[in-house]
Amino acid sequence: MRPAHANPTTNNDQLRNQLSKTVGKVLSIASATVLTSSIMAPQSVNAYGVVEEPKSKKKAKIKVGETDLGIKYIDLKVGDGPSPYEGDVVSINYLGFKMDGTEFDSQYAKKNLAFKFGAKQVTPGFEDVLAGMKPGGQRSCTIPSKYMYGKKGVCLKDGCIVEPDEDLKFVITLKSVGAGYN
């Protein structure tokens, strides 16, 4: 039973204030823990119980390759298996970008693009980049316009998707290489 002189509003206010102080202390402790852990350098303990600073990881140097036509590329993932030979049926996916980074085409949204390697069914730039790849490999490259769409570009009635003489960037994935039919 409540004493006659107690005011319910005062009790609620006191309870609210006490709760506020407790929550405030908990948040302060949590903030201090996060702050302290972010300020302190990470350490590790070796097998002998000695605390030491972790060794910094060396950044891998990016290796830029060059194809027979002089197209620069970076292997994002190296595949395994046979590289394509003339007459092989290859299957690829790709993303195409303009030099400003605007995506203009993507085969990923469609089925794989399959074609006979060396039969001039795709641009010389694509075939040159694919020549040294292996299935499962992924390569980022910049292909000069003369090996893609050249002076014509890709233009329609309402404008150009690729301007004439525009160099393009691609990320190409070689999905498979299969024996062709001659």
N, C-alpha and C positions, 0 to 999 in steps of 0.2 A: 504494500500500500504506500502511496505517496504522501509525504508530509503536506499539510495544508498550506504551508507558506511557499512551496516550490512552484515556480512558474514554468510550464512546459516549454515555452519559447526560450527561456534562459537556458534550460537544460539542453535543448536542441542546439542552441548557439555554442554552448560550451563543448558539446560533443563534436560539432562541426569544426571548431577551432582546434581541438585536440587531434582530430583526425587529419586536419590540414598540416599540423606540425609534424605528425608521424610520417605522412606521405612525403612531405618536404625533406625530412631527414633521409628517408629511403632513396629518394631521387638524387639527393646530394651525394650519398655514398655511391650510388650507381654511376653518376657522372664522374666522380673522382676516380673510380675504378677504371672507367673507359679512358679518361684523360691520362691517368698514370700508365696504363698499358700502351697507349699510343705514343707516349713520350719515351718510355724505356726502349732501348734497342733490343731486338729479338736475340735470344741466346739459346744455345743448345748444350746439352750435357753429353759428353762422349762416354765411352765405355768405362773410363777410369774415374768418372765423377767430376771431371774438370769442366767448368763452364767456359765456353768459348763462343766468340762471335761466329755466325755462319759465314761460310766462304761465299763471296759474291759470284753469281753465275755469269759467265761470259756470254755476251750476246752473240748469237750466231750471225756470221757475216752472210749477207745475201749474195748468192752467186748468180750473176747475170750471164746467161748464155747467148750465143748468136747462131742463127741458122745459116745454111748455105747462101741464102739470098740476103743475109745481113740483118734479118729481123731479130731484135733483142727480146729475150724472154727470161722469165723466172719460173723455175719449177716449184709450184706450191705443194705438189705431192708427186712423188716418183712412183710410177706403176711397176708392174712386173709382167713378164711374158714377151711375146714377139712384137717388135715394131712393125708397122704396116709396110708391105711391099706392093709394088705396082700390081694391080689386079685384085688385091684383097678388098673385101667389103668391110668398111669401118663404120662404127656407130659413135656419134659424138653428141655432147651437149655443150652449149656455149652461152655466154653473156656478152653482148656487144655494147661498147660505150664510145661516145664521142670524146674528144680530148678534154672537154670541160667537165667530164664525169657524168654527163647525161646518158642514161641507158636508152638505146634505140632499138635493141632487139634481144630476145631471150629464147633460146631453144628449150630451156628448162620447163617452161610453161606448156610445151608441146611434147610430142613423142620424140625420141632420139632421132637425130638426123643421120640417116644411113646413106652411104654412097660408095662407089667403086674408086678406090685410091689410085691416083695416077691417070684417071680417065677425064680429067678436066671438068668434073661435075660440080666442083666448088672453086673458089678463087685460088690463085697460086699461093697467096699468103697463108691460107688455111692448110693447104697440102704441105707447104714448107715447114710450118710449125709442127704439124702432126708427124712428120717424117722421123723425128728422133724420139717420139713418145712411145710409151708402153701402156697397155690396157690398165685402167684405174688411175692413170696419171692425170694431173691437172696442171695447166700452164697458164701464166699471165703473160701477155705480150702486147707490143705496140706494132701494128702493121702499117707500113707506109701506103699511101693511097694507090701508088702504082701497082701494088700487089693485091689490092682489094677492088675498088670500083672506079679508080682512075679519074679521068677528066669528065666522065659522064655522071658520076655519083649515082645516087638512087633518088630520082626525082619523079614526082607524079604531077597531075594537073594542078593540085592545090599547094605544091611546094615540095621541097627535098627532104627526105628522111636522112640521107647522107649527102652533104654538099659535094660538088665536084672537087677533086684533089684534096679530100679530107682524110688525114691519117686517123686510124681507129685503134682502140684498145679492146682486147678480148680476154676472157677467162674461158679456156677450152678444156673440157674433160673428155679424154678418150675412153669411151665405155667398153668397146670391144673391137677385136680384129679377127676376121674370119677369112678362110680361104675363099678366093674369088672364083668365078667361073669364066674362063677365057673362051 
